[in-house]
Structure formats: C-alpha cells, structure tokens
Amino acid sequence: MKETLRAAVVGLGSRGLSLLKTIQSVKDLNIVAVCDIMEDRLKAGVDEMRALGVEAQGYTDYRRIIERGDIDLVYVVTNWITHWEICIDFMNAGIYTAAEVCGAASLDECWELVHTYERTKTPMMLLENCCYGRNELAVLNMVRQGVFGRVVYTEAGYCHDLRAHVADMTHQRCNSNFLRNGDLYPTHGALPMGKILNINNGNRFVSLVSMSTPAYGVQDYLQRHNPEHPLADAREKNYACGDVTTSLIKCAGGEVMMLRHNITLPRPYSRANLVQGTRAIYSEDKGGVNIDDVFEHGHWEPMEEIYKKYDHPLWQNYDPSASDGHGGMDYLVMAAFADAARSRTQPPIDVYDAATYMAITALSEQSVAMGGLPQAFPDFTHGKWTSGRRPCGGAYCLDRDGVF
C-alpha cells in the first residue's frame, strides 16, 4: 500500500479550481499534475497549488499526464461533454479515475464506461458529494438500523435557482438547457436515495416516466433584468428544457422514487429529499424525522436531535469547518475515492452506479419526447445486482453490509 498517492486534477474551471485545496487536504495525497486546455485557467491552477505549498506540473493536454507513468489517481472535473472520453483514456491506462457529476448524453456513453471497466478492471468513481451529506448519511444509518421499517417511497431533486447561469451563454448549463429537455442533473438527489433503496445491491431501477413543463423562467427573468440579452425575446420560446421536469422511477422491489429538476424558477435551494417507510418518514424541507410510536403524531423531530442518536460514523468525529466545500461533504467524497485507490478496492460509487444514475438524463429525455411513455432501464450490472457483489473501500462504503 502506497504511503503517499500521486494525484492529477483535469479541468480547472470554477469547480475544478475550487476543489484543489480540498483534494490536497486529503491525508497522504499530493497533487502533482493539473491540466486545462485554457492557459489562464492552467496558470490559476498552478498558482493555487503553489499557494498551498505544492509545486504541481501544468499541462494543456491530459494525455501528457498519462504518459508520465507515475499517477495513482485522477480527478476529472471538465465539462459535461468531455468527462467520459477523458475518464476512459485514464481507465485504459490503468489509473484510478473519478469524475464530477452530470447526466449522460446517451445510453451508449454509459455502456462504454461499463465496458471499459470490465475490459481493463480499472475502477471508476462518480464524485457524488451529496451521498456524504450529514442528513443523507444519518438517514441512511437509520434505514440500515431498521428505524424506517420497509422503505417504500422516496423523493429527491435538484431545486436550485440557477437562472443567471442558464442565461450565461458561456456556461455549460446554458447550452444543455437550450438544446435538451429532461432531468439534466439527477444525481444529487437520486444517488443518495438510491443507496437507501439498495440500487445495484439487491435492487435496481426498472423503468422511468418523465414529463416537463414549458420553459418560461429564464426568458421572464431576462426580460425583467437584462432585456437586451439575445435570449430575452418574448416572441420566441428559446429554451428546450422545461422549467420543471418530474420523473417517476419504478424499482425491482416495487419501490417508487420521484425526482424533480427545477433550476429556472425562483426558489430556495433544496434537494427535496424525502424517505417514507412503514415506521418513519424523513423530509429535508421539513428539516426533520417522524418515527411512529416514538414521536408525537404530526411532529417533526429536528435533525439536530436525530444526530445525537443516529449520526453516521463518518460524521461523529468529523469537523467540517476544517474542510472546504459544501459543508464538508466535498472532502468526504474526495477522501473516499483516495481511500479506495490506496487500498486498491472498488470505490463506494462505482462504474455501475455511475452508468445507472447518469442514464436517468438520457431516459428522461426520451420519455419527455414521447409524451411521458415509460422507458426501460438497462441493467448495467448484467444481473450482478442480485449477487456477485464486490468489496468496497472500507470506512467510506455506502452499501448494505459493507459490500456491493
């Protein structure tokens, strides 16, 4: 087992640049290479590493990083379109690979990731930080302890006022929302709820139905705040993606998950998580839990009280103030990947999870385009969801009984 891992970060836009400090703070890890095709971003990345006391080599071509031959793991933080081609090249080189989240452009893209892993045996992780949120992990802990009884229904979503980003014609969200109609960013909500439902670990998604509203939110916003913007013209419906996309996913065990994508209307941020079991319910928007025969009927016990008994072990001795990024969960997901790379085990959110949850976007688009007709989920595990689980990375494992 290596004492110190040698890491690379590919993609130094706002997200990639902001993660450098968090990744470098992971124990026994050094970022030795950073990469971006834009010289100004590359310089910013090299300068940021220098400010952290680390001399990282800068590259404009990620393939030069592969050629070094000394990289143990790579964090890919490029745009939604280039993520997977880059990941596949690193996997082909035998380098542990992780990628920031997004939805898939096609099911073929998902299958290519799976086939690459099965051919190379090089693990890949989807960096879904919300799986490591304190609330999500506390509820997962409660579910594993049987507090919820049998979970039959979950809700989740990405409900976030991003009108300014979607109106920014240099931002990847603008292009995606302009051309595509469906749930474009499903994993923040779906993946934590899927871990609760044991997806790919004794359960799986079998079908999906999606519907979208019209798209009025960004144009209305621009007409009031920036009427000269080229996309503000009220005479044309510019954006393809509906203001709210709602999806229902049916599981092999009979459970149902509801997802919402809502980023072009005014609203406070929420991942809209809800877990309904036969003995308890959790609601993010209500800020608490009700346990049958424990709490007063109709009373939501605040999460601060729930933590006292059910805080997940990963959070019990964790000080998020010592970490940067989304309340500490960025650090935990980066550390989880490094832990798997160091121990040469499967990561907690592996290539089969990545393919499954990215596929929601492609299937959602198809369902919306077909008037809400159900779409069948591929079984990316080739039946392994029923058995054949693989040991995962130690303390950061999210799956039942510590196995996949």
C-alpha positions in Angstrom: 0.0 0.0 0.0 1.5 3.3 -1.1 2.3 5.8 1.7 1.5 8.9 -0.4 -0.7 8.9 -3.5 0.3 11.0 -6.6 -2.9 12.7 -7.9 -3.8 14.7 -11.0 -6.7 17.1 -11.5 -8.0 17.6 -15.0 -10.3 20.6 -15.5 -9.7 23.9 -13.8 -12.9 25.8 -14.3 -14.7 27.2 -11.3 -15.5 23.8 -9.9 -12.1 22.2 -10.5 -10.2 25.2 -9.2 -12.3 25.3 -6.0 -11.5 21.6 -5.4 -7.7 21.8 -5.4 -7.4 22.8 -1.7 -10.0 20.1 -0.7 -8.2 17.4 -2.6 -4.8 18.4 -1.5 -6.0 18.3 2.1 -6.8 14.5 1.8 -4.3 12.7 4.1 -1.3 11.1 2.3 -2.1 12.6 -1.1 -0.2 15.1 -3.2 -1.5 16.7 -6.4 1.5 16.5 -8.7 -0.2 17.5 -12.0 -3.0 19.8 -13.1 -4.5 20.3 -16.5 -6.7 22.6 -18.5 -6.8 23.5 -22.2 -7.1 27.2 -21.4 -3.8 28.8 -20.4 -5.3 31.3 -18.0 -7.1 28.5 -16.1 -4.0 26.4 -16.1 -1.9 29.3 -14.6 -4.6 29.8 -12.0 -4.4 26.1 -11.0 -0.6 26.1 -10.8 -0.6 29.3 -8.8 -3.2 27.9 -6.4 -1.2 24.8 -5.8 1.9 26.9 -5.2 -0.1 28.9 -2.7 -0.8 25.6 -1.0 2.9 24.9 -0.8 2.9 22.3 -3.6 4.7 22.5 -7.0 2.3 20.8 -9.5 3.2 20.4 -13.1 0.8 22.1 -15.5 -0.5 20.5 -18.8 -2.8 21.7 -21.5 -3.2 18.1 -22.8 -4.3 15.5 -20.3 -2.7 12.7 -22.4 0.7 14.0 -21.3 -0.3 13.2 -17.7 -1.0 9.6 -18.7 2.4 9.4 -20.4 4.2 10.3 -17.1 3.5 6.8 -15.8 3.6 7.8 -12.2 0.0 8.9 -11.5 -2.0 6.8 -9.0 -5.4 8.5 -9.4 -7.1 11.3 -11.3 -10.0 13.7 -10.6 -11.7 14.7 -13.8 -13.6 18.0 -13.4 -14.1 19.0 -17.1 -17.4 20.0 -18.7 -20.3 17.6 -19.1 -19.4 16.7 -22.7 -15.7 15.8 -22.3 -15.9 14.0 -18.9 -16.3 10.5 -20.2 -13.8 10.4 -23.1 -11.1 11.6 -20.6 -12.2 9.1 -18.0 -12.0 6.2 -20.5 -8.5 7.2 -21.6 -7.3 7.2 -17.9 -9.0 3.9 -17.3 -7.4 2.4 -20.3 -4.1 3.5 -18.8 -4.8 1.6 -15.5 -5.2 4.8 -13.4 -7.9 5.0 -10.8 -10.4 7.5 -12.2 -13.1 9.8 -10.7 -15.4 12.2 -12.4 -17.6 15.1 -11.3 -21.3 14.5 -11.7 -23.5 15.1 -14.7 -26.1 13.3 -16.7 -25.4 11.2 -19.8 -25.8 12.4 -23.3 -26.8 8.8 -24.4 -27.1 5.3 -23.1 -24.2 4.3 -25.3 -22.0 6.6 -23.3 -23.0 4.7 -20.1 -22.3 1.4 -21.7 -18.9 2.5 -22.9 -17.9 3.3 -19.3 -19.1 -0.1 -18.1 -17.4 -2.0 -20.9 -14.1 -0.1 -20.4 -14.1 -1.1 -16.7 -15.0 -4.7 -17.5 -12.1 -4.9 -20.0 -9.5 -3.0 -18.0 -10.6 -3.8 -14.5 -9.6 -0.2 -13.7 -12.2 1.3 -11.1 -14.0 4.5 -11.8 -16.0 6.6 -9.2 -18.7 9.2 -9.7 -18.0 12.0 -7.2 -21.5 12.5 -5.9 -20.8 14.6 -2.8 -24.4 14.6 -1.7 -24.1 10.9 -0.7 -21.8 12.2 2.1 -24.1 15.0 3.3 -24.7 14.7 7.0 -28.5 14.4 6.7 -28.3 11.8 3.9 -25.8 9.7 5.9 -27.8 10.0 9.1 -31.0 8.8 7.4 -29.0 6.0 5.6 -27.8 4.9 9.1 -31.3 4.9 10.4 -32.6 2.9 7.5 -29.8 0.3 8.0 -30.7 0.0 11.6 -34.4 -0.7 10.7 -35.8 2.6 12.1 -37.8 3.2 8.9 -39.2 -0.3 8.7 -39.6 -1.1 5.0 -38.8 1.9 2.8 -41.4 2.1 0.0 -41.1 5.6 -1.5 -38.5 8.3 -1.8 -38.4 11.8 -3.3 -35.4 13.8 -4.4 -34.4 16.5 -6.8 -32.2 19.4 -7.8 -34.2 22.5 -6.9 -31.9 25.5 -7.3 -32.4 29.0 -8.7 -29.7 29.0 -11.5 -31.3 31.4 -13.9 -28.2 33.6 -14.1 -26.1 30.5 -15.0 -28.6 29.2 -17.5 -28.7 32.7 -19.2 -24.9 32.8 -19.4 -24.1 31.8 -22.9 -20.6 30.7 -21.9 -21.8 28.3 -19.2 -22.4 24.6 -19.9 -25.8 24.8 -18.4 -27.0 27.3 -21.0 -26.1 25.1 -23.9 -27.6 22.0 -22.2 -30.9 23.7 -21.3 -31.1 25.4 -24.7 -31.0 22.1 -26.5 -32.2 19.3 -24.2 -35.5 18.6 -22.4 -35.4 16.3 -19.4 -33.8 15.9 -16.0 -30.3 17.2 -16.8 -28.8 16.9 -13.3 -30.3 14.0 -11.5 -27.6 12.5 -9.3 -27.5 15.0 -6.3 -30.9 13.7 -5.2 -31.2 10.3 -6.9 -27.9 8.7 -5.8 -28.3 9.2 -2.0 -31.9 7.9 -2.2 -30.7 5.1 -4.4 -28.2 4.0 -1.8 -31.1 3.9 0.7 -33.1 1.7 -1.8 -30.1 -0.6 -2.3 -29.9 0.1 -6.0 -27.4 -2.2 -7.7 -27.1 -4.1 -4.4 -30.2 -6.3 -4.2 -32.5 -3.9 -6.0 -32.4 -1.9 -9.3 -34.3 0.7 -11.3 -36.5 -1.0 -13.9 -38.4 1.9 -15.6 -38.8 5.6 -15.7 -41.6 8.1 -16.8 -40.8 11.8 -17.2 -42.8 14.9 -18.0 -41.7 18.6 -18.4 -43.5 21.9 -18.1 -43.0 24.7 -20.7 -39.8 26.7 -20.4 -40.7 30.3 -19.4 -38.5 31.0 -16.4 -35.2 32.2 -17.9 -36.9 34.4 -20.6 -39.1 36.0 -18.0 -36.0 36.6 -15.8 -34.1 38.2 -18.7 -37.0 40.4 -19.8 -37.0 41.9 -16.3 -33.3 42.0 -15.5 -31.5 42.1 -18.9 -33.9 42.9 -21.7 -31.0 43.4 -24.2 -29.8 39.8 -23.7 -30.1 37.9 -27.1 -32.3 35.2 -25.4 -34.7 37.6 -23.8 -37.0 37.9 -26.9 -40.5 37.1 -25.7 -41.7 36.2 -29.3 -39.7 33.0 -29.3 -39.5 30.1 -26.9 -35.7 29.8 -26.8 -35.0 27.1 -24.2 -35.9 23.4 -24.8 -35.7 22.3 -21.2 -38.9 22.7 -19.2 -38.8 24.8 -16.0 -39.8 21.7 -14.0 -39.1 18.1 -15.1 -40.7 15.4 -12.9 -39.7 11.8 -13.2 -41.1 8.6 -11.5 -38.8 5.6 -11.3 -40.0 2.1 -10.5 -37.7 -0.3 -8.7 -37.5 -4.1 -8.9 -38.6 -4.3 -5.3 -41.7 -2.3 -6.1 -40.5 1.0 -4.5 -41.0 4.3 -6.3 -38.7 7.3 -6.5 -39.9 10.7 -7.6 -37.3 13.2 -9.0 -37.6 16.9 -9.8 -35.3 19.1 -11.8 -36.2 22.7 -11.2 -33.4 25.3 -11.8 -35.0 28.1 -13.9 -37.6 29.4 -11.5 -37.3 31.5 -8.2 -37.0 29.2 -5.2 -34.7 28.5 -2.3 -32.2 25.7 -2.7 -33.3 22.2 -1.9 -32.5 18.6 -2.8 -36.1 17.8 -1.8 -35.2 14.6 -0.1 -38.0 12.5 1.4 -37.9 9.0 2.6 -41.1 7.2 3.5 -41.0 3.9 5.3 -43.6 1.8 7.2 -42.3 3.1 10.5 -40.8 6.5 9.9 -40.5 9.4 7.5 -37.8 11.9 6.8 -38.3 15.3 5.0 -35.5 17.6 4.1 -37.8 20.5 3.5 -39.5 19.9 6.9 -36.0 19.6 8.5 -36.7 16.5 10.4 -37.9 13.0 11.0 -41.1 11.4 12.5 -40.8 7.9 13.9 -44.0 6.0 14.5 -44.7 5.3 18.2 -41.7 7.4 19.3 -42.6 11.0 18.4 -45.9 12.7 18.7 -48.1 12.2 15.6 -47.6 15.1 13.2 -44.4 16.2 14.9 -41.1 16.7 13.0 -38.1 16.0 15.3 -35.3 18.3 14.2 -32.2 16.7 12.6 -30.1 18.3 15.4 -31.8 15.9 17.8 -31.6 13.0 15.4 -27.8 13.4 15.2 -27.5 12.7 18.9 -28.5 9.1 18.3 -28.2 8.3 14.6 -25.3 10.5 13.3 -23.4 8.4 10.8 -19.9 7.2 12.0 -18.3 9.3 9.2 -19.7 12.4 10.8 -19.4 11.6 14.5 -15.7 12.7 14.7 -15.6 14.9 11.7 -15.1 18.7 11.9 -16.4 20.1 8.6 -15.0 23.5 9.5 -11.6 22.1 8.8 -12.6 21.3 5.2 -13.8 23.4 2.2 -16.7 22.8 0.0 -20.5 22.3 0.5 -20.4 21.9 4.3 -17.7 19.3 4.3 -19.2 16.7 2.0 -16.8 17.6 -0.8 -13.9 16.5 1.4 -15.6 13.2 2.3 -16.2 12.2 -1.3 -12.7 13.1 -2.4 -11.3 11.2 0.6 -13.5 8.2 -0.2 -12.0 7.9 -3.7 -8.5 8.3 -2.4 -9.2 5.6 0.2 -10.3 3.2 -2.5 -7.3 4.0 -4.7 -4.9 3.5 -1.8 -6.4 0.1 -0.8 -6.9 -0.9 -4.4 -10.6 -1.7 -3.8 -13.8 -0.7 -5.5 -14.9 2.8 -4.8 -18.2 3.4 -2.9 -19.9 4.9 -6.0 -18.6 2.6 -8.8 -18.8 2.5 -12.6 -22.2 0.6 -12.4 -23.6 3.3 -10.2 -22.2 6.0 -12.5 -23.8 4.4 -15.5 -27.2 3.8 -13.8 -27.6 7.3 -12.4 -26.2 9.1 -15.5 -28.7 7.2 -17.6 -31.6 9.0 -15.9 -30.9 12.0 -18.0 -31.0 10.1 -21.3 -34.0 8.1 -20.4 -35.8 11.2 -19.1 -35.2 13.0 -22.4 -36.6 10.0 -24.3 -39.7 9.8 -22.1 -40.4 13.6 -22.3 -40.0 13.5 -26.1 -42.5 10.5 -26.3 -45.2 12.3 -24.2 -44.3 10.5 -21.0 -44.1 7.0 -22.2 -42.2 4.6 -19.8 -38.6 3.9 -20.6 -36.9 0.6 -19.6 -33.7 0.9 -17.6 -30.8 -1.1 -18.9 -29.3 -3.5 -16.3 -25.7 -2.2 -16.5 -24.6 -4.8 -13.9 -25.5 -7.8 -16.2 -27.5 -9.3 -13.3 -24.9 -8.7 -10.6 -27.3 -6.5 -8.7 -28.8 -9.8 -7.4 -25.5 -11.3 -6.3 -21.8 -11.2 -7.1 -21.2 -8.0 -5.0 -17.7 -6.6 -4.8 -15.9 -5.4 -1.6 -15.8 -1.6 -1.4 -13.5 0.9 0.1 -13.6 0.5 3.9 -15.0 3.2 6.1 -16.5 5.1 3.2 -18.7 2.3 1.9 -22.3 3.3 1.4 -23.9 0.0 0.7 -25.6 -2.6 2.8 -23.4 -4.8 4.9 -20.3 -3.0 3.5 -20.4 -4.9 0.2 -21.5 -4.2 -3.3 
